[in-house]
Amino acid sequence: MESKIRHYSNMLKNREITCQELTEKYLAGIDTSNKDLNAYVTVTAEAAIEAAKKVDEKLSRGEEISQLEGIPMTLKDNISTKGIETTCCSKILEGYKPIYNATVWETLQAQGAVLLGKTNMDEFAMGSSSETSYYGGASNPHNINHVAGGSSGGVASAVGGNIAVYGLGSDTGGSIRQPASFCGIVGLKPTYGAVSRFGLIAYASSFDQIGPITTTVEDSAIVYDAISGYDKMDSTSQGRKGAPTMDTLKNDIKGMKIGIAREYLEGVRDDVRVCIEKACEVYKSLGAEIVYFNLPALKYALPVYYILACAEASSNLGRYDGIRYGYRTDAYKDVNEMICKTRSEGFGDEVKRRIMLGTYVLSAGYYDAYYKKAQNLRGSIVNAFKNAFKSCDVILAPTVPMTAFEKGNAISDPIETYLTDICTVPVNIAGLPGVSIPCGFSENGLPIGMQLIGNTFCESTILNAAWQYENAVGSEVFKASEYGVKL
C-alpha cells in the first residue's frame, strides 16, 4: 500500500500540483461529502488556503519541504487550536476559542501542515459512536446508515471518506482504534506519555492519549514520528524512546512471537474471529510464530476502566460552570442556580451519566469499595501484560468484537455500547501502544479491524508488524470508500 502522505508530498515536490490546488480539492471534497458524512463541525477554509500559499511560495523559491508540509489534515474537536472554535462537540463549550495551541498542533503547524478544520466527536470524548455529539453523529464512509465509531468518529469518517489525508484523534478507552476499525483505516494509540497531552481537553487524564488516524501504516509512522517527543508543558510526557519508527518499518519479522490471549476471542462475532484467524495464517506465512496464552485479568478491564475514567471525568469537568468560558444559562437567581442550570442545560445525557457515576464512586463510603479497588486491579492488569510480554513480542486481538452498528443503537442501549470497548480499554489501563488495522470485511461490506498491542514504547515493533501484514494483503482489505478526493 502506497503512503498517501508520501504520494502527495512527492507530487508537491515534483510540481505536479500546487499546495493551493491540493487544498482546494480537499475543501471541495468537504463541500460535496460532508453533508453525508457529517465529519467536520468547523471548516477552516481561509486559514488552510493561506497555509497552502506559504508552502507554494517556499517551493517556488526552490526550498526543500518536509514530508508533512502542505499535506491537508484535520484535528479532533478536543485538541486546542488558537483562535479556532474548539467545543468538544458540547453545547457547554459552544463559541469557545482557545488562546493557545495544543503542542501537537503547534508541532505540525511549524512543519507546514494545512488544517482543513475540526472534526466531529462524542461529547467530551464520551461514547463509542459519535452520536453523543451536540452536532449529531458522524457517518461511516462505507455505509452512511452506520456509525463511524467514537469518540474520534469525525476524524475516522474524514480520513476514511477521503476528505482529509490524515488526522489526529484522542484515545481514552479505544477512541482512535475503534473508529479506525469501523471505517477500515489505521489508528495508532501511542504509549501513554509518548505524545504530549498539553492542549488536549481532558476527559480522563491518566488514560487520554493523542495519536494519528491514517489510511496506511506508513502514514501512521510518519505522523507519529512527527508528533512524539518530550514536552515540558505536560508533566506526564516522556517522549519517544529509540529511533524513529520509519527507520525500522520494513524489517523482517521472521521469528517474531505474536501472542493471542484466549480471553480476547471470547464473545466476538464469528466473522471477526474468522478474520483474526486468517491474519494469524498471514503472519505464519511471514515467518512469525503464533503463541496462545491466558490473560485472566482482562475480565476486570471494563469495570476498572469505567470506574476510574468516570471518576477522573467528574473531577475534570468541574471547571465548566458558565463563569469563565462557554455556555451560560439565560435566567438564574444566584450563582449556585446559574452553575446548576448551566451544567444541566449544557451537558448531554451521556456526559451527565458519567459525571454522576464518577462522583458516586469517589464519595465517602464508596471510595474504598469502588475507586480504590479499581486502582488496585489496574496494577494487576499492568503486571499481567508485563508477564505476557515475556513470552511474546506483540499481542494480536480484535479491535472491536463486531462491525459498525446502525445509527441509533448507542442511544437506545448505552450499556450495550460500552461493551464495544472490551478489547480496547486494557491498552489504556496499562498505558501500552496499540494499532488497529483493517483485516477483512463482513458480509454486508463493513470493515473489520484487528489490533496489535506492544510493550511500552514499542511503537516501532507494532508498526513494523502492522506494515508487514498490510504489505502482504494489500488492497484485499485496505479498500477506500467512494467518497471524497482521489488523486
N, C-alpha and C positions, 0 to 999 in steps of 0.2 A: 504494500500500500504506500503510495507516494504521500509524503508530508505536504499538506495543503499550505502550511506556513512557508516551507522551503520553495514550493512551486510559485507562490505569489511573490516571494522575495526575489527569486530569480527573474521573474517577469519584470519586476520593477528595475532591477539592476541592469537587465539587458534592454531596457527602454521599450519593451513590448507593450507596456501600458503605463500610464502615469498614475501616481498615487491618487490624484484627484478623480481620475476616471474609475479606478477601482473602488474608491469610497462611494462615488455616486452610484455605481452599480449596486452596492450593498444597501445604500439608502433607498434606492428604487425597489430593491427586493423587500425591504421592510414595508414600504408603502403598499406593495402588492400582497404580501403574505401575512403581515401581522394581524390583519382583520380576522384571519382564520386561526392563527397560532396564538395570538394574544401574548406573545413572548416579551415584548417591550412595554414598559409602563412610562418610560421617558426616552425620547429620541433627541440626541444632541447633534442635529444635522450641521448647524453653523460651525460649532467647535470642531466637528470631525473634518469638515472641508478646510478649515484654517490649518489644522494639524497636517492634513494631506498636502497642502500647498507648501508648507515648510519642508516636507520631505522632498517634494519635487524640486524646490529651489536648491536643496542640498545636492541632489542628483545632477542638476543642470550645471553645478559648479565642479562636477567630477569627483565629489567626495564619496567615500565609502559609507554604506549604511549597514546597521546591524540586522540580524536575522528578523527581529520583530518590528523593525522600523517600517512604518507605513502600512502595517497589517491591521485591517479593521476588526475590532473586537468589542466585547461587551463586559459589563460588570453586574453582578447581582446587586439588588437594590438595598442591601445592608452593608455595602462597602462605601465608606465615606468619600465623597467627591466634592472638593471645594467649589461652592457656588452652584452646584447642580443638585436638584432635589433628591433627597435620599430618605425614603419613607419606611423602609422595611415592609412595604405594602400594607401599612396600617393607617387607619384614619387618624390615630393619635399623633402621627408624625407628618401629616399632610402639610405641605408647604415648607417643611424643614430643609434648609440648605446649609450644610456644614461649612465651617470656617477653616477647615483643614482637610488635607487629603490622607487617606489610608496609605500606609507605607507601600503596599503592593502597587497601588495606582501611581504613587509618586515615582516608584521604580520604573514602571512600564512607560509612564509619561516621559521620563528622562531618556528612555530608549526610543522615543518617537512613535509609540503606539497610537492608533487612531481609535478613539472611543466613539462608538455609534450610539450608545445610550445605556440606560439602566434596565435590567430585566426583572420580570415578574418572579414572585416567590410566595411561599406560605407566609402569613403574617408573623413577623419576628422569627422566621425560620421554624415555626412550629407546625409541622404537618408533613404528609407524605404524598401530596397530590397537587400542591399549589392552589387548591381550592379555598383555603382559608384566607387568601389574598383579598384585600379590600377592593381590588380591581378585577376580581374574577380570575379563574384559573387559567393557566397556560395549556394549550392543546398539544397532543402528541403528533409530531410531523408525519408519522406512519399511518395514523388514523385519528382524525381530529375529534372523533367521538369518545376518545380515550384520553386519560390524563397524561401529562408529560412527566409526572412524578414530582417529588418535592424533597426538601424545600426549594432546591435550586432549579425548579422546573422551567423557569423562564430562560435561564442560560442554556439548559439542555435542549429546549424547544428551538431556540435561536440557532444554536450550533448544528443540531440535527436537521433543522429546517433550512440550512444554508443561508441564514441572514446574519451571520457573524462567523468569522473564521475560527475564533476561539473565544472563551470567556472564563472568568473567574467566579467560582461559587464558594460556598462555605459548607462544611460537613461537620455536624454536631453528633448525629447518630446514623449517618448514611446519606446525607443530603446532597452530596456530589455523586456518589456511586449509584444510588437508587435511580435518580432521573436519567443518568447516563445509560443504565441498563434498560430502562423503559424506552429510551429514544434511540437505542442502537449505536451509541458512540462511546468514547473513552472518558472516564472520570477518575482523577487521581486525588486521593485523600493523603496528604503527606504526614510524616511523623509529627506528633504534637511538638511544637517549638521550632520546626524546620523553616516555616514561613511565618513572618510577622503577623500578629493579630491586631496591631495598632491601627485603629480606624475601622475595624470590624465592629459593628454594633452588636453587643453581646447578647446571646441567648443563655448559654451555659459555659462559663469561661474556662472550665477545666476540660471541656470537650471540643469546643469550637476550633476549626482549622480551615484556613483558606487553601484552595487548590484549583488546578485547571480542569476545564471540560473542553475536549477537542474531538476531532474526527479520527485521528490516528495516534498511535502510541508515541511515535517520534515527535509529534506536535506537543504532546503532554510533557515529554522530556525537555523540549526546547523551552517551554513556558516555565516549568518547574525550576530549571537551572537559572532562569532569569529572575524569579521572584524569591527563591530561597536564599537565606543569609541571615546573619545576626543583626538584630535591630535593638539599639539601646532604649528605644521607646516602648518596647514590650518586655516586661520583666520575666516572661517565660520563654523568651527567644533563646535559641541555641544555634540556629543557622544550619546550613547543610554540612554534613560530615563527609569528607573524602572528595574525590574528583567529581566534576560534572557528570550527570547521568548519561549525557550524549557520548562520553568517552568510552563507555562500556556497553552501549546499547545493542551492539550486534555480536556480542561474544557467544561462543559455542556453549550450549547448556548440557552437553553430554555428561552424564554422571550426576547432574543436579537432582536432589531429592525433593520431590513435590509431595507434601503431606495432605491427606484428606481426613479431616475429623468426621467420624461417622455421625456425630450429632448434627453437623451442618446439613446432612442429607435427610434428616427426619422432617416429615411434614411438607417437603417441597413437592410441587406438582410434577406429574410424570414426564411431561415434555421438557421441563427444566432439568430433571435428573438425567434424562437421555442425553441432553446437550453436554452436561458435565462429564458424563461417561465417554462421550465422543472426544471431548477435549483431552481427557486422560490418554486416549489412544493416540492422539496427535502428539502429545508430549513424549509418549513412549517411542514413537517413530523418530523423534528428535534426539533420542538417547537419554532422556530423563527417566528417573526411577520413581514410581508411584508408591507412596508409603501410607498405609491406613493406620489410624490410631484413634484413641478415645480422648475426648476433652469434656468430661462431665460438668465442669464448671460453667459451660456455655448455657446451661439451663437457668442460671441465675442472671444472665446478662440483661434480659429485657426488664425485669423488675428493678434491678440495680440502676440501669440507665434512667428509667422514668422517675425513680425516687430522687436521684442525685441531680439530674438535669432540671427537673421541675423545681427543686429546692434552690438551685442557683438562679433559675429564671425568676422566682419570686423575689429574690434579692436584686437582681439586675434591672428588673422592670419597675422597681420602686421609684426610679428617677423620673418617670413620666407622670407628672402631676398637673400639667397645664400652667405651671407658673413660669417656667423658663423658656420653653420652646414647644412647637407643635400645637395640636388642637386644644382648645379650651371651651368648655360648655358656655352657653349664652346666658343662662339665668341661674343665679345662686344667691343665697343669703349671707354666707360667710365662707371662709377659706376651706373649712372642712367639707362643707357641702360642695364647693367648687371642685375639690380634688376627687371626691366620691363620684360626682356626676360626670366629670371629665373622663375618669377611668371607665365608668360604666358605659358611656357613650362611645369612647374612643377605641377600646379594645374589643376584638371579636370574641366569639364564644370559645374557640379553642384556646386562645391566649388566656382568657379568664379561667378556663378549666385547669390549665397547667399552673397558673399562679396560685389558685386555691389549693391544689394538691401539694405544691411545694411549700406553701405556708403551713399547711396541716402537718407535714412530716417534720417540719422544723419547730413546731410548737411544743411547749412544755408538756411532758407526759408522753409524747410520741417520738421525740428526738432519738432516744435510745433504741426504741423498738423499730424504727424505720431508717432514719438518716445514718445513724452510727453503724447499724448493722450493714447497711448498703455499702458504706465506706470500707468496712472490713472485708466484705465479699468482693469489692473492687480489687483489693490487694490479692485475694485468692485467684481472681481471673488473670491479673497481671502475671502472677507466678506460674499459672497453668500454661500461658503462652510461652514464657521463658523456657519452661521444661520441654514444650513441644518443639521449639526451635533447636533443641539439642539433637533431635533425630531427623530434622528436615530443614531445607533451605528456605522454602516458601510453602504457604498453605493455600490450597485451591478450594474454593467454595462457591456456591451460588451467590449472586449478589442479592437477589430477591427470590422468594420461593415461587413467584408467579410472574406473569407479564403484566403490562399496564392495564389497570381496571377501567371500566367505563366511568364517565363523569357522573358524579352524584353519589357514588358508593361511599366515599370518605365521609361525606356529610351525614348520610343516613346511618352509618355504622362506624363511628370513630374508633371504637375499641378494636374492631377487626382490622382497621387500617394500621393501628400501632404494630400489629403482628408482622407487617411487611418489613419492619426494621430488624427482625430477629437475626438475620445473617450479617447485618452491617454494624449494629451497635457494639459488639465485642471489640472491634478495632478501635473505636473511640474510647471505650472504657480503659483499654490498655495503652492508648496513645500510639498505636502502631500505624505504619503506612499500608494503604490498600489501594489497588487499582481495579476498576471494573472495565471489562472489555466485552464486546459482543461475542457470542458463541453459537448463535443459531436463531431460528425463528419458530414461533408457534404455528399451528395450522391456520390461524386467522391472520397470519402475516405480521404479527407483532414481535419485536426483538426480544431475545433472551440474553441476559448478561451473566458473566462469571467474574469472580474477583480473585485476585492474587494478593495474599497478605504476607508482609515481610516483617522481619525483626526491626527494632527501632533503627532509624536512619539507614535502612537498606532499600531505599527507593531505586537505586541502580539495579539491584537484584531483581525486584519485581517488574520493573520496566523492561529489563532485558528479556525476562521470561515472557512477558506480555508481547514484546516485539517479535520474538521467535514464533509464537503462536499466530500472531497477525500475519506474519510473512508466510507461514505455512498454509493458512486457509484463505488469505487474500479476500477478494470481493465476494467470496462464497457467503460470508457472514457480515462483512463490513459493507453494507449497502446504504447508499444515500437516499434520502426521501426525494420526492418530486418537487418540493418547494424551493424557493429562493434562487440564489445566484449559482451559476455553473460556468466556470471558465477553464 
